[in-house]
């Protein structure tokens, strides 16, 4: 009886350890590149290994970075600010294979066409750029992009919530909202299991420094996904 009890206790401990741990993918900006790291144990993780993801954003300003709830996709929202400002541009990039492969690039013309195709709006020529400034996901394959149209006239267009099916690269829905009332993005358990934050350029998880991460990280542009094994 005692032996059976001991075996059951060990089995329960074993099950708890392996169900409470998972693989955590971390995507972050350092200098002018987006990189990634992963940890495959720990609750929360305390050490990571960097990967070969190395996305150069060049002279573009990275304003939004978001991984899908299953970590398979990585979306980047960018702006290219020029003088005069009417020569500025917006761009949305989507990477697959955990950030290793560029799958889609949506420029101003693409985003404009997608928004107009899902609505009855027809933007005037004074709207010169479509800036993706916030990104999230409805589920593993539906990307939500909050986009701000930039206008050279005094008119201020409403911001746009554009939904894109990442299986096809096609827009599947659009809605509009005022710039002072941004809607909240859906929350996903895999993306808020632990509390990640960058303090003085270093990544912390649940208040503790995460070993194996580089220093000099951007405090705002990072995202994390923890998947159960």
N, C-alpha and C positions, 0 to 999 in steps of 0.2 A: 504493500500500500504506500509506504514512504517513498519507495523508488518510483512508483507511478506518479505520485504527487510531485516529486523532484523533476521528472521528465516533463510533466505538464507545465510546471513553472518556467523551466528553461525554454520550452517551446513558445510560451506566451511572451517572454522577454525577447526572444528572437523575432517573433512576428511584430512586436511593437517597434523594435529598432528598424526593421526594414520597411515598415509601413509609414513610419514617421519621418524617414529620410527620403530624399529624392535628388534629382539632378536640377541644379540651379544654373540658368543661363543669364549672364550679365552682359548688357550692351552699354557702351559708354563712349563719350567723346574725350579725346586727348589731343591737344594742339589742333591741327586741321584734319584729323582722321577719326573715323568711328571704328572701334575695335570690340572684341568680345572676350569673355572668359567663362569658365564653367567650374562648378563644384559638384561632385557626385556623392557626397556624404555630409553628415552633420545636420543638426537640428537646433539652431540655424547653422548654416555652413560657416566654417572659420578659416578656410583656405581655398583658393581657386588656382586653376591653371589657365594661362592665356591661350588663345587659339590663333589660327592663321587668318582670321577675319581682319582685313586692313583696308577700309574704304576711305579713299581720299576725297574730300569735299572741295578741294582747291580753294578758289576765291569766294565760293558760295558761303553765305551765313546760315549755319544750321540752327533752325528755330524749333524743331520738334523731332523727337525720336521715340518710336514705340514699337515694341515687339508684340506679336500675336500671342494669345493665351496659351498656345502650344509651342511657342518659340520658333515656329517654322518660318515665319515671315518677319521682316524688319522693314519698317517704313520710316523715311526721312523727309521732313518738310524743310525747304530751303528758300532763301531769297538772295538775289544778286542785285545789290544796290549800286546804281550808276548815277552819273551826272551828265545831263539832267535826269531827274528821277523818273521821267516818263520813259527812259530807256532801261528801267529796272525790270527784273523778271522774277517769277516764282517757279518752283519746280518740286515735284513729288516723285521720289524714287522708292521702289519696293524691291527688296531682296528676298530670295528664297534660300532653301538649304541652310537654315540657321545663319543667314547673313552672308553666305559665301557667293551667291550668284545674283547678279542684277537681273530681275525678272521684268520690271516695268519702269519706264520713265515717262512721266506725264508733265509736259511743259504748259506754258500759259494757254496756248491754243487748244491743247488737249483738255485741260480743265474747263475752259470756257465752253467748249463743245459739249462736254459731259453734263455740265450744269444746264445749259440751254436745252439739251436733248431730253432732260428729265423735268422740264418746267415750261412755262409759257413766257419766260423772260427772254429778251433780246438785248444784250449789252451794247451800248454805244461804243464808238471807236475811242472815246476818251478813257474808257476802262482799259488800262494798258498792262496790268499784271494780275495774277491770281495767286495769292500767297498762302500756302498751307502752314498755319501757325499752331495747330493743335491736332493730335492724332490719337485714335483709340480704335477699339474693335467691338463689333456686335457679337461676334463669335470667332472661331479659329480662322475663318476665311472671308469675313465681311469687314473690310476696313472702313472706318469713319474718319473723314478728314474735315476739319473746320478750316474754311478758306475765306480769306479776306480779299475782295476785289479792290484794287487800287485805281483811283480815278483822278484824272488831271483837272477835272472841273470841281466846282464847289459842292456838287451832289455827292453824298456819302451813301453808297449802296449798302444794303444789308449784308451781313456775313452769311456764309453758306455752310450747311452740313451736307456733305456729299458722301454717299455710301457706294463702295466699289467692291464688286465680287472678285476676289483675288484668284479664283479659278479661271476666270475669263478675261479679267482686266476691264470689264464693262461696268458702267454706272448702273445702279439698280434703284436709286432713290435720292431725293434731294429735299431739303427744307431750308427755310431762311430764318434768321434771328438778328435782333439788333446787337450792335457791338458792345453794348453795356449789359447784355443778358445772355452770356454764353451758356448753352445747355451742358449739363454734366455728361461725362462719358460713362458707359456701362462699366461696372466693376466685375473683376474675375478673380476667383480664389487663387489661381496659380500666380497672379500678379501682385497680390497683397498679403501673401502668407507671412512674409518677414518685412521688417522695416529697414529699407536701405536708404542711406543718405551719405552725401559727400561733405566731409568736414575738413577744411583747410587742404583741399585737394586729395584727400584720402577717403576711400570707401569704408563705411561702417555698416554693420548689420546688427540690428537690435542693440545698438549702442556700443558694440565692440568692433575694433578695427579688423577688417577682413584681410588676412595675409595673402600674399601672392599678387595683389593688385598693384599697378603702377601708381605713382604720385602725380600731382598736377592735373587731376581730373576736373572737368567742367562740373560745377556744383548742381546744375539744373538738367543737363542733358545725359540722362542714363535711364535704363529700364531693366527690369529683372523678371524672370519667369521661373518658378519652381514646379517641376513636374514630378509626380510620385512615380516610383519604380514599379 
